[in-house]
Amino acid sequence: MKQDARYLVNKCKKCQKHTTLTHQPAEPLSVMLSPCPFSKWGMDIVGPFPLASEQRKFLLVAIDYFTKWVETEPLARITEGEVMKLIWENIICRFGSPRELISDNGQQFQGRMIQDWCVGLHIKQRFTSVSHPQANGQVEVTNRILVQGIKKRLDKVGGNWVEEFTSGHIGPHLEVPQGKALSPWYMEQKQ
């Protein structure tokens, strides 16, 4: 089955066009450890993409550093309120309150409203340097995978990436990340 999948990917023109090309060896990164599932989340905004239904053109991405579980939300606007909504509905209500959130210095992550909200919930915020997004590497890697998947399917769905993205979103949950014995889906379901 793995050989069949590799064969199909090698024959897919979109897969070839939007794949990652590694021209130099990756530099070693320091590992950000998480003490337990769902305690440390990385967040970022990806886009803009072509305009989709309900004027959505951005994707808010959150990933748990322990299980590698991915939560996303297509957005029309990037606001503190939208970020807080994803944290509340997709993280806190499902997995409990995280101890730590890691994000860039965007206003939607470091505005007064979200900072006060996080303090009230005892969530520590950490911000990465604007010039060094690799500091939130887990999210950056996930973003790259999601963007490649969206680009590969855009023509097939007539540019409506939101619907196609939703149907193809389960992939990162079923793969077993390097260094882990179980998939994010299995770890989340057995919590």
Backbone as JSON Lines, residues from 0, in Angstrom:
{"i":0,"aa":"M","n":[0.82,-1.19,0.0],"ca":[0.0,0.0,0.0],"c":[0.87,1.26,0.0]}
{"i":1,"aa":"K","n":[1.97,1.2,0.77],"ca":[2.87,2.35,0.83],"c":[3.49,2.6,-0.54]}
{"i":2,"aa":"Q","n":[3.85,1.51,-1.26],"ca":[4.42,1.66,-2.59],"c":[3.41,2.26,-3.56]}
{"i":3,"aa":"D","n":[2.15,1.84,-3.46],"ca":[1.1,2.39,-4.31],"c":[0.93,3.88,-4.06]}
{"i":4,"aa":"A","n":[0.93,4.27,-2.81],"ca":[0.78,5.68,-2.46],"c":[1.96,6.48,-3.0]}
{"i":5,"aa":"R","n":[3.16,5.96,-2.83],"ca":[4.36,6.65,-3.32],"c":[4.3,6.79,-4.84]}
{"i":6,"aa":"Y","n":[3.85,5.73,-5.53],"ca":[3.73,5.75,-6.99],"c":[2.74,6.83,-7.43]}
{"i":7,"aa":"L","n":[1.57,6.89,-6.78],"ca":[0.55,7.88,-7.13],"c":[1.05,9.31,-6.89]}
{"i":8,"aa":"V","n":[1.71,9.52,-5.78],"ca":[2.23,10.86,-5.47],"c":[3.29,11.26,-6.5]}
{"i":9,"aa":"N","n":[4.13,10.32,-6.9],"ca":[5.17,10.62,-7.89],"c":[4.59,10.95,-9.26]}
{"i":10,"aa":"K","n":[3.39,10.46,-9.57],"ca":[2.75,10.72,-10.86],"c":[1.85,11.96,-10.84]}
{"i":11,"aa":"C","n":[1.52,12.48,-9.67],"ca":[0.61,13.62,-9.53],"c":[1.36,14.92,-9.82]}
{"i":12,"aa":"K","n":[0.93,15.65,-10.86],"ca":[1.61,16.89,-11.24],"c":[1.53,17.94,-10.13]}
{"i":13,"aa":"K","n":[0.37,18.05,-9.48],"ca":[0.22,19.02,-8.4],"c":[1.15,18.67,-7.24]}
{"i":14,"aa":"C","n":[1.26,17.37,-6.94],"ca":[2.15,16.94,-5.85],"c":[3.59,17.31,-6.16]}
{"i":15,"aa":"Q","n":[3.99,17.15,-7.41],"ca":[5.36,17.47,-7.8],"c":[5.61,18.98,-7.75]}
{"i":16,"aa":"K","n":[4.62,19.75,-8.17],"ca":[4.78,21.21,-8.22],"c":[4.86,21.83,-6.83]}
{"i":17,"aa":"H","n":[4.09,21.31,-5.88],"ca":[3.99,21.94,-4.57],"c":[4.71,21.18,-3.45]}
{"i":18,"aa":"T","n":[5.58,20.27,-3.8],"ca":[6.29,19.53,-2.77],"c":[7.47,20.34,-2.23]}
{"i":19,"aa":"T","n":[7.95,19.97,-1.08],"ca":[9.1,20.64,-0.48],"c":[10.38,20.1,-1.11]}
{"i":20,"aa":"L","n":[11.22,21.01,-1.56],"ca":[12.52,20.62,-2.1],"c":[13.58,20.96,-1.07]}
{"i":21,"aa":"T","n":[14.34,19.97,-0.68],"ca":[15.4,20.19,0.3],"c":[16.72,20.26,-0.46]}
{"i":22,"aa":"H","n":[17.31,21.45,-0.47],"ca":[18.57,21.65,-1.18],"c":[19.77,21.67,-0.24]}
{"i":23,"aa":"Q","n":[19.52,21.88,1.01],"ca":[20.61,21.89,1.98],"c":[20.14,21.15,3.23]}
{"i":24,"aa":"P","n":[21.06,20.59,3.96],"ca":[20.64,19.87,5.17],"c":[19.97,20.81,6.16]}
{"i":25,"aa":"A","n":[18.94,20.3,6.79],"ca":[18.24,21.11,7.8],"c":[19.16,21.35,8.99]}
{"i":26,"aa":"E","n":[19.05,22.54,9.55],"ca":[19.85,22.85,10.73],"c":[19.15,22.29,11.96]}
{"i":27,"aa":"P","n":[19.93,21.8,12.91],"ca":[19.3,21.25,14.11],"c":[18.58,22.34,14.9]}
{"i":28,"aa":"L","n":[17.39,22.01,15.38],"ca":[16.62,22.93,16.19],"c":[16.55,22.4,17.61]}
{"i":29,"aa":"S","n":[16.43,23.3,18.56],"ca":[16.25,22.84,19.92],"c":[14.8,22.37,20.07]}
{"i":30,"aa":"V","n":[14.61,21.32,20.78],"ca":[13.3,20.71,20.92],"c":[12.52,21.42,22.02]}
{"i":31,"aa":"M","n":[11.26,21.76,21.71],"ca":[10.37,22.32,22.73],"c":[9.58,21.15,23.31]}
{"i":32,"aa":"L","n":[9.82,20.86,24.54],"ca":[9.15,19.73,25.17],"c":[7.86,20.17,25.84]}
{"i":33,"aa":"S","n":[6.9,19.27,25.82],"ca":[5.64,19.5,26.49],"c":[5.48,18.4,27.53]}
{"i":34,"aa":"P","n":[5.13,18.74,28.77],"ca":[5.08,17.73,29.83],"c":[3.96,16.72,29.7]}
{"i":35,"aa":"C","n":[2.87,17.09,29.03],"ca":[1.73,16.18,28.91],"c":[0.85,16.63,27.74]}
{"i":36,"aa":"P","n":[-0.06,15.76,27.3],"ca":[-0.92,16.12,26.18],"c":[-1.74,17.38,26.46]}
{"i":37,"aa":"F","n":[-1.84,18.23,25.45],"ca":[-2.71,19.4,25.42],"c":[-2.35,20.49,26.43]}
{"i":38,"aa":"S","n":[-1.11,20.51,26.89],"ca":[-0.7,21.57,27.83],"c":[0.03,22.71,27.12]}
{"i":39,"aa":"K","n":[0.63,22.45,25.96],"ca":[1.36,23.49,25.23],"c":[0.9,23.48,23.77]}
{"i":40,"aa":"W","n":[0.39,24.61,23.33],"ca":[-0.12,24.75,21.96],"c":[0.64,25.85,21.24]}
{"i":41,"aa":"G","n":[0.96,25.61,19.97],"ca":[1.51,26.63,19.1],"c":[0.42,27.12,18.17]}
{"i":42,"aa":"M","n":[0.4,28.42,17.87],"ca":[-0.64,28.99,17.01],"c":[-0.03,29.91,15.96]}
{"i":43,"aa":"D","n":[-0.7,29.96,14.8],"ca":[-0.26,30.84,13.72],"c":[-1.42,31.07,12.76]}
{"i":44,"aa":"I","n":[-1.27,32.08,11.91],"ca":[-2.25,32.39,10.87],"c":[-1.57,32.15,9.53]}
{"i":45,"aa":"V","n":[-2.27,31.47,8.61],"ca":[-1.75,31.2,7.28],"c":[-2.68,31.89,6.27]}
{"i":46,"aa":"G","n":[-2.11,32.42,5.21],"ca":[-2.91,33.04,4.17],"c":[-2.3,34.37,3.77]}
{"i":47,"aa":"P","n":[-2.99,35.12,2.93],"ca":[-4.32,34.86,2.41],"c":[-4.32,33.82,1.29]}
{"i":48,"aa":"F","n":[-5.42,33.09,1.25],"ca":[-5.71,32.14,0.18],"c":[-6.73,32.78,-0.74]}
{"i":49,"aa":"P","n":[-7.04,32.14,-1.88],"ca":[-8.13,32.67,-2.71],"c":[-9.42,32.77,-1.89]}
{"i":50,"aa":"L","n":[-10.19,33.8,-2.15],"ca":[-11.42,34.05,-1.42],"c":[-12.37,32.85,-1.55]}
{"i":51,"aa":"A","n":[-12.86,32.36,-0.42],"ca":[-13.76,31.2,-0.4],"c":[-15.12,31.63,0.14]}
{"i":52,"aa":"S","n":[-15.98,30.67,0.39],"ca":[-17.31,30.96,0.91],"c":[-17.23,31.78,2.18]}
{"i":53,"aa":"E","n":[-18.21,32.64,2.39],"ca":[-18.28,33.51,3.56],"c":[-17.06,34.43,3.69]}
{"i":54,"aa":"Q","n":[-16.45,34.76,2.54],"ca":[-15.31,35.69,2.49],"c":[-14.07,35.18,3.23]}
{"i":55,"aa":"R","n":[-13.98,33.89,3.45],"ca":[-12.83,33.35,4.21],"c":[-11.6,33.26,3.31]}
{"i":56,"aa":"K","n":[-10.48,33.73,3.85],"ca":[-9.23,33.69,3.1],"c":[-8.0,33.41,3.96]}
{"i":57,"aa":"F","n":[-8.2,33.24,5.27],"ca":[-7.11,32.92,6.19],"c":[-7.41,31.62,6.91]}
{"i":58,"aa":"L","n":[-6.37,31.01,7.45],"ca":[-6.52,29.78,8.22],"c":[-5.78,29.95,9.54]}
{"i":59,"aa":"L","n":[-6.52,29.84,10.64],"ca":[-5.93,29.88,11.97],"c":[-5.56,28.44,12.33]}
{"i":60,"aa":"V","n":[-4.29,28.21,12.66],"ca":[-3.78,26.87,12.93],"c":[-3.27,26.8,14.37]}
{"i":61,"aa":"A","n":[-3.66,25.74,15.08],"ca":[-3.14,25.48,16.43],"c":[-2.71,24.02,16.47]}
{"i":62,"aa":"I","n":[-1.57,23.75,17.09],"ca":[-1.09,22.36,17.2],"c":[-0.58,22.12,18.61]}
{"i":63,"aa":"D","n":[-0.96,20.96,19.16],"ca":[-0.49,20.56,20.48],"c":[0.93,20.01,20.34]}
{"i":64,"aa":"Y","n":[1.84,20.5,21.15],"ca":[3.24,20.1,21.05],"c":[3.5,18.66,21.49]}
{"i":65,"aa":"F","n":[2.64,18.08,22.29],"ca":[2.86,16.71,22.77],"c":[2.31,15.68,21.79]}
{"i":66,"aa":"T","n":[1.03,15.8,21.43],"ca":[0.38,14.79,20.57],"c":[0.49,15.12,19.1]}
{"i":67,"aa":"K","n":[0.78,16.38,18.76],"ca":[0.79,16.9,17.39],"c":[-0.63,17.0,16.82]}
{"i":68,"aa":"W","n":[-1.63,17.06,17.69],"ca":[-3.02,17.22,17.27],"c":[-3.19,18.62,16.68]}
{"i":69,"aa":"V","n":[-3.87,18.72,15.53],"ca":[-4.03,19.98,14.82],"c":[-5.48,20.45,14.9]}
{"i":70,"aa":"E","n":[-5.68,21.7,15.23],"ca":[-6.99,22.35,15.18],"c":[-6.87,23.54,14.23]}
{"i":71,"aa":"T","n":[-7.88,23.71,13.37],"ca":[-7.85,24.82,12.42],"c":[-9.21,25.49,12.34]}
{"i":72,"aa":"E","n":[-9.18,26.72,11.85],"ca":[-10.42,27.46,11.62],"c":[-10.22,28.41,10.45]}
{"i":73,"aa":"P","n":[-10.97,28.22,9.34],"ca":[-10.91,29.19,8.24],"c":[-11.56,30.5,8.69]}
{"i":74,"aa":"L","n":[-10.93,31.63,8.36],"ca":[-11.41,32.94,8.83],"c":[-11.52,33.94,7.69]}
{"i":75,"aa":"A","n":[-12.46,34.86,7.82],"ca":[-12.56,35.99,6.91],"c":[-11.69,37.14,7.41]}
{"i":76,"aa":"R","n":[-11.67,37.32,8.73],"ca":[-10.89,38.4,9.35],"c":[-10.01,37.81,10.44]}
{"i":77,"aa":"I","n":[-8.88,38.45,10.66],"ca":[-7.97,38.01,11.72],"c":[-8.16,38.96,12.9]}
{"i":78,"aa":"T","n":[-8.79,38.47,13.96],"ca":[-9.04,39.32,15.13],"c":[-8.73,38.55,16.41]}
{"i":79,"aa":"E","n":[-8.55,39.29,17.49],"ca":[-8.36,38.67,18.8],"c":[-9.56,37.79,19.14]}
{"i":80,"aa":"G","n":[-10.75,38.29,18.83],"ca":[-11.97,37.54,19.13],"c":[-12.0,36.19,18.44]}
{"i":81,"aa":"E","n":[-11.57,36.12,17.18],"ca":[-11.54,34.85,16.45],"c":[-10.52,33.89,17.07]}
{"i":82,"aa":"V","n":[-9.37,34.42,17.47],"ca":[-8.35,33.58,18.11],"c":[-8.88,33.04,19.44]}
{"i":83,"aa":"M","n":[-9.5,33.91,20.23],"ca":[-10.06,33.49,21.52],"c":[-11.16,32.45,21.33]}
{"i":84,"aa":"K","n":[-11.96,32.61,20.28],"ca":[-13.04,31.65,19.99],"c":[-12.46,30.27,19.69]}
{"i":85,"aa":"L","n":[-11.39,30.21,18.86],"ca":[-10.77,28.91,18.56],"c":[-10.19,28.3,19.83]}
{"i":86,"aa":"I","n":[-9.5,29.11,20.62],"ca":[-8.91,28.58,21.86],"c":[-10.01,28.03,22.76]}
{"i":87,"aa":"W","n":[-11.1,28.77,22.89],"ca":[-12.17,28.34,23.79],"c":[-12.89,27.09,23.26]}
{"i":88,"aa":"E","n":[-13.4,27.17,22.01],"ca":[-14.23,26.09,21.48],"c":[-13.44,24.84,21.09]}
{"i":89,"aa":"N","n":[-12.29,25.03,20.47],"ca":[-11.54,23.89,19.93],"c":[-10.49,23.33,20.87]}
{"i":90,"aa":"I","n":[-10.07,24.11,21.86],"ca":[-9.02,23.63,22.77],"c":[-9.56,23.47,24.19]}
{"i":91,"aa":"I","n":[-9.98,24.54,24.82],"ca":[-10.39,24.47,26.23],"c":[-11.6,23.57,26.42]}
{"i":92,"aa":"C","n":[-12.64,23.75,25.61],"ca":[-13.86,22.94,25.79],"c":[-13.64,21.46,25.45]}
{"i":93,"aa":"R","n":[-12.65,21.14,24.64],"ca":[-12.39,19.75,24.26],"c":[-11.3,19.08,25.08]}
{"i":94,"aa":"F","n":[-10.23,19.84,25.4],"ca":[-9.06,19.23,26.02],"c":[-8.7,19.83,27.37]}
{"i":95,"aa":"G","n":[-9.39,20.86,27.79],"ca":[-9.05,21.54,29.03],"c":[-8.16,22.74,28.75]}
{"i":96,"aa":"S","n":[-7.96,23.55,29.76],"ca":[-7.18,24.77,29.61],"c":[-5.69,24.45,29.47]}
{"i":97,"aa":"P","n":[-5.05,24.96,28.4],"ca":[-3.62,24.72,28.25],"c":[-2.82,25.54,29.25]}
{"i":98,"aa":"R","n":[-1.6,25.11,29.5],"ca":[-0.7,25.88,30.38],"c":[-0.01,26.99,29.61]}
{"i":99,"aa":"E","n":[0.2,26.74,28.3],"ca":[1.04,27.66,27.54],"c":[0.58,27.75,26.09]}
{"i":100,"aa":"L","n":[0.62,28.97,25.53],"ca":[0.36,29.22,24.12],"c":[1.57,29.91,23.52]}
{"i":101,"aa":"I","n":[2.03,29.42,22.38],"ca":[3.18,30.0,21.7],"c":[2.69,30.55,20.37]}
{"i":102,"aa":"S","n":[3.02,31.8,20.08],"ca":[2.59,32.42,18.83],"c":[3.57,33.51,18.44]}
{"i":103,"aa":"D","n":[3.33,34.11,17.26],"ca":[4.16,35.25,16.87],"c":[3.64,36.51,17.56]}
{"i":104,"aa":"N","n":[4.19,37.64,17.18],"ca":[3.84,38.91,17.84],"c":[2.67,39.62,17.19]}
{"i":105,"aa":"G","n":[1.87,38.92,16.39],"ca":[0.73,39.55,15.74],"c":[-0.24,40.13,16.76]}
{"i":106,"aa":"Q","n":[-0.91,41.22,16.38],"ca":[-1.85,41.9,17.28],"c":[-2.96,40.95,17.73]}
{"i":107,"aa":"Q","n":[-3.36,40.02,16.87],"ca":[-4.42,39.09,17.24],"c":[-4.0,38.15,18.36]}
{"i":108,"aa":"F","n":[-2.7,38.0,18.6],"ca":[-2.21,37.14,19.67],"c":[-1.76,37.91,20.91]}
{"i":109,"aa":"Q","n":[-1.38,39.16,20.74],"ca":[-0.82,39.89,21.89],"c":[-1.58,41.17,22.24]}
{"i":110,"aa":"G","n":[-2.8,41.32,21.74],"ca":[-3.61,42.48,22.1],"c":[-4.01,42.42,23.58]}
{"i":111,"aa":"R","n":[-4.41,43.54,24.11],"ca":[-4.76,43.64,25.53],"c":[-5.9,42.68,25.9]}
{"i":112,"aa":"M","n":[-6.92,42.57,25.04],"ca":[-8.07,41.72,25.35],"c":[-7.66,40.25,25.53]}
{"i":113,"aa":"I","n":[-6.88,39.72,24.6],"ca":[-6.48,38.3,24.69],"c":[-5.48,38.1,25.83]}
{"i":114,"aa":"Q","n":[-4.61,39.08,26.07],"ca":[-3.66,38.94,27.19],"c":[-4.39,38.87,28.52]}
{"i":115,"aa":"D","n":[-5.36,39.77,28.72],"ca":[-6.13,39.74,29.97],"c":[-6.92,38.44,30.11]}
{"i":116,"aa":"W","n":[-7.48,37.98,29.0],"ca":[-8.25,36.73,28.98],"c":[-7.36,35.55,29.38]}
{"i":117,"aa":"C","n":[-6.15,35.48,28.8],"ca":[-5.22,34.39,29.12],"c":[-4.78,34.46,30.58]}
{"i":118,"aa":"V","n":[-4.52,35.65,31.1],"ca":[-4.15,35.8,32.51],"c":[-5.27,35.26,33.39]}
{"i":119,"aa":"G","n":[-6.51,35.6,33.07],"ca":[-7.66,35.13,33.84],"c":[-7.82,33.62,33.82]}
{"i":120,"aa":"L","n":[-7.38,32.99,32.73],"ca":[-7.47,31.53,32.6],"c":[-6.17,30.83,33.01]}
{"i":121,"aa":"H","n":[-5.2,31.59,33.49],"ca":[-3.89,31.06,33.92],"c":[-3.16,30.37,32.77]}
{"i":122,"aa":"I","n":[-3.23,30.99,31.59],"ca":[-2.52,30.49,30.41],"c":[-1.34,31.41,30.16]}
{"i":123,"aa":"K","n":[-0.13,30.85,30.15],"ca":[1.08,31.63,29.9],"c":[1.24,31.81,28.39]}
{"i":124,"aa":"Q","n":[1.45,33.04,27.96],"ca":[1.69,33.31,26.55],"c":[3.19,33.51,26.32]}
{"i":125,"aa":"R","n":[3.69,32.87,25.26],"ca":[5.08,33.09,24.83],"c":[5.05,33.53,23.39]}
{"i":126,"aa":"F","n":[5.85,34.54,23.07],"ca":[5.86,35.09,21.72],"c":[7.21,34.84,21.07]}
{"i":127,"aa":"T","n":[7.17,34.43,19.8],"ca":[8.4,34.2,19.05],"c":[8.83,35.51,18.39]}
{"i":128,"aa":"S","n":[10.08,35.58,18.04],"ca":[10.63,36.75,17.38],"c":[10.04,36.87,15.97]}
{"i":129,"aa":"V","n":[9.75,38.09,15.56],"ca":[9.2,38.33,14.23],"c":[10.18,37.85,13.16]}
{"i":130,"aa":"S","n":[11.46,38.06,13.39],"ca":[12.48,37.69,12.41],"c":[12.89,36.22,12.49]}
{"i":131,"aa":"H","n":[12.31,35.47,13.4],"ca":[12.7,34.07,13.56],"c":[11.48,33.18,13.84]}
{"i":132,"aa":"P","n":[10.59,33.02,12.82],"ca":[9.38,32.22,13.03],"c":[9.67,30.75,13.32]}
{"i":133,"aa":"Q","n":[10.89,30.29,13.01],"ca":[11.24,28.89,13.27],"c":[11.17,28.56,14.75]}
{"i":134,"aa":"A","n":[11.17,29.56,15.6],"ca":[11.07,29.32,17.04],"c":[9.76,28.63,17.39]}
{"i":135,"aa":"N","n":[8.76,28.77,16.54],"ca":[7.49,28.06,16.69],"c":[7.44,27.0,15.59]}
{"i":136,"aa":"G","n":[8.51,26.22,15.51],"ca":[8.73,25.3,14.4],"c":[7.64,24.29,14.16]}
{"i":137,"aa":"Q","n":[7.04,23.76,15.22],"ca":[6.0,22.75,15.04],"c":[4.84,23.31,14.23]}
{"i":138,"aa":"V","n":[4.46,24.54,14.5],"ca":[3.37,25.17,13.74],"c":[3.82,25.47,12.32]}
{"i":139,"aa":"E","n":[5.05,25.93,12.15],"ca":[5.55,26.25,10.81],"c":[5.57,25.01,9.92]}
{"i":140,"aa":"V","n":[5.99,23.87,10.46],"ca":[6.0,22.62,9.7],"c":[4.58,22.22,9.34]}
{"i":141,"aa":"T","n":[3.67,22.31,10.3],"ca":[2.27,21.97,10.05],"c":[1.68,22.9,9.0]}
{"i":142,"aa":"N","n":[1.97,24.2,9.09],"ca":[1.49,25.15,8.09],"c":[1.93,24.74,6.7]}
{"i":143,"aa":"R","n":[3.2,24.39,6.56],"ca":[3.74,24.0,5.26],"c":[2.98,22.8,4.7]}
{"i":144,"aa":"I","n":[2.71,21.8,5.54],"ca":[1.98,20.61,5.1],"c":[0.56,20.98,4.68]}
{"i":145,"aa":"L","n":[-0.12,21.81,5.47],"ca":[-1.49,22.2,5.16],"c":[-1.55,23.03,3.88]}
{"i":146,"aa":"V","n":[-0.63,23.99,3.72],"ca":[-0.62,24.84,2.53],"c":[-0.35,24.01,1.29]}
{"i":147,"aa":"Q","n":[0.59,23.07,1.36],"ca":[0.86,22.2,0.22],"c":[-0.39,21.41,-0.16]}
{"i":148,"aa":"G","n":[-1.09,20.88,0.84],"ca":[-2.31,20.12,0.58],"c":[-3.38,20.98,-0.07]}
{"i":149,"aa":"I","n":[-3.53,22.2,0.38],"ca":[-4.53,23.11,-0.21],"c":[-4.15,23.43,-1.65]}
{"i":150,"aa":"K","n":[-2.89,23.77,-1.9],"ca":[-2.45,24.13,-3.25],"c":[-2.63,22.97,-4.22]}
{"i":151,"aa":"K","n":[-2.37,21.75,-3.77],"ca":[-2.5,20.58,-4.64],"c":[-3.94,20.35,-5.07]}
{"i":152,"aa":"R","n":[-4.9,20.79,-4.25],"ca":[-6.31,20.5,-4.53],"c":[-7.09,21.69,-5.08]}
{"i":153,"aa":"L","n":[-6.48,22.87,-5.17],"ca":[-7.23,24.07,-5.54],"c":[-7.94,23.96,-6.89]}
{"i":154,"aa":"D","n":[-7.26,23.48,-7.92],"ca":[-7.89,23.37,-9.24],"c":[-9.06,22.4,-9.22]}
{"i":155,"aa":"K","n":[-8.9,21.3,-8.51],"ca":[-9.93,20.26,-8.45],"c":[-11.24,20.78,-7.86]}
{"i":156,"aa":"V","n":[-11.15,21.7,-6.92],"ca":[-12.35,22.19,-6.22],"c":[-12.74,23.58,-6.68]}
{"i":157,"aa":"G","n":[-12.18,24.04,-7.78],"ca":[-12.55,25.34,-8.3],"c":[-12.2,26.49,-7.37]}
{"i":158,"aa":"G","n":[-11.15,26.35,-6.61],"ca":[-10.7,27.42,-5.73],"c":[-11.38,27.45,-4.38]}
{"i":159,"aa":"N","n":[-12.4,26.61,-4.15],"ca":[-13.1,26.63,-2.86],"c":[-12.36,25.74,-1.87]}
{"i":160,"aa":"W","n":[-11.25,26.23,-1.38],"ca":[-10.34,25.46,-0.54],"c":[-10.93,25.11,0.81]}
{"i":161,"aa":"V","n":[-11.88,25.87,1.32],"ca":[-12.42,25.63,2.66],"c":[-13.09,24.26,2.73]}
{"i":162,"aa":"E","n":[-13.97,23.95,1.76],"ca":[-14.67,22.67,1.78],"c":[-13.7,21.51,1.55]}
{"i":163,"aa":"E","n":[-12.8,21.66,0.61],"ca":[-11.83,20.59,0.33],"c":[-10.89,20.41,1.51]}
{"i":164,"aa":"F","n":[-10.51,21.51,2.11],"ca":[-9.6,21.44,3.25],"c":[-10.23,20.65,4.39]}
{"i":165,"aa":"T","n":[-11.5,20.89,4.65],"ca":[-12.19,20.2,5.74],"c":[-12.2,18.7,5.5]}
{"i":166,"aa":"S","n":[-12.45,18.28,4.26],"ca":[-12.5,16.85,3.99],"c":[-11.12,16.21,4.02]}
{"i":167,"aa":"G","n":[-10.06,16.96,3.74],"ca":[-8.71,16.4,3.72],"c":[-7.92,16.68,4.97]}
{"i":168,"aa":"H","n":[-8.56,17.24,5.98],"ca":[-7.86,17.72,7.17],"c":[-7.45,16.61,8.12]}
{"i":169,"aa":"I","n":[-8.04,15.44,8.04],"ca":[-7.78,14.38,9.02],"c":[-6.38,13.79,8.86]}
{"i":170,"aa":"G","n":[-5.74,13.97,7.7],"ca":[-4.43,13.39,7.44],"c":[-3.4,13.58,8.54]}
{"i":171,"aa":"P","n":[-3.16,14.83,8.99],"ca":[-2.15,15.02,10.04],"c":[-2.48,14.29,11.34]}
{"i":172,"aa":"H","n":[-3.74,13.97,11.57],"ca":[-4.12,13.29,12.8],"c":[-3.84,11.8,12.76]}
{"i":173,"aa":"L","n":[-3.81,11.22,11.56],"ca":[-3.63,9.78,11.45],"c":[-2.17,9.37,11.28]}
{"i":174,"aa":"E","n":[-1.33,10.29,10.85],"ca":[0.08,9.98,10.68],"c":[0.77,9.9,12.03]}
{"i":175,"aa":"V","n":[1.73,8.99,12.15],"ca":[2.49,8.88,13.39],"c":[3.71,9.79,13.25]}
{"i":176,"aa":"P","n":[3.78,10.86,14.06],"ca":[4.91,11.79,13.96],"c":[6.23,11.11,14.32]}
{"i":177,"aa":"Q","n":[7.3,11.62,13.73],"ca":[8.63,11.09,14.02],"c":[8.9,11.22,15.52]}
{"i":178,"aa":"G","n":[9.39,10.15,16.11],"ca":[9.7,10.16,17.53],"c":[8.53,9.79,18.42]}
{"i":179,"aa":"K","n":[7.37,9.51,17.83],"ca":[6.19,9.13,18.61],"c":[5.8,7.7,18.24]}
{"i":180,"aa":"A","n":[5.2,6.98,19.17],"ca":[4.77,5.62,18.91],"c":[3.32,5.56,18.44]}
{"i":181,"aa":"L","n":[2.55,6.62,18.71],"ca":[1.13,6.63,18.4],"c":[0.76,7.86,17.59]}
{"i":182,"aa":"S","n":[-0.33,7.77,16.83],"ca":[-0.8,8.91,16.06],"c":[-1.5,9.92,16.97]}
{"i":183,"aa":"P","n":[-1.58,11.2,16.55],"ca":[-2.32,12.18,17.34],"c":[-3.78,11.77,17.57]}
{"i":184,"aa":"W","n":[-4.42,11.18,16.55],"ca":[-5.81,10.76,16.7],"c":[-5.94,9.72,17.82]}
{"i":185,"aa":"Y","n":[-5.04,8.74,17.83],"ca":[-5.11,7.7,18.85],"c":[-4.87,8.3,20.24]}
{"i":186,"aa":"M","n":[-3.9,9.19,20.35],"ca":[-3.6,9.79,21.65],"c":[-4.76,10.64,22.15]}
{"i":187,"aa":"E","n":[-5.43,11.35,21.23],"ca":[-6.56,12.19,21.62],"c":[-7.74,11.33,22.04]}
{"i":188,"aa":"Q","n":[-8.01,10.25,21.32],"ca":[-9.16,9.4,21.61],"c":[-8.99,8.62,22.91]}
{"i":189,"aa":"K","n":[-7.76,8.33,23.3],"ca":[-7.5,7.54,24.5],"c":[-7.31,8.41,25.73]}
{"i":190,"aa":"Q","n":[-7.48,9.73,25.61],"ca":[-7.35,10.65,26.75],"c":[-8.43,10.37,27.76]}
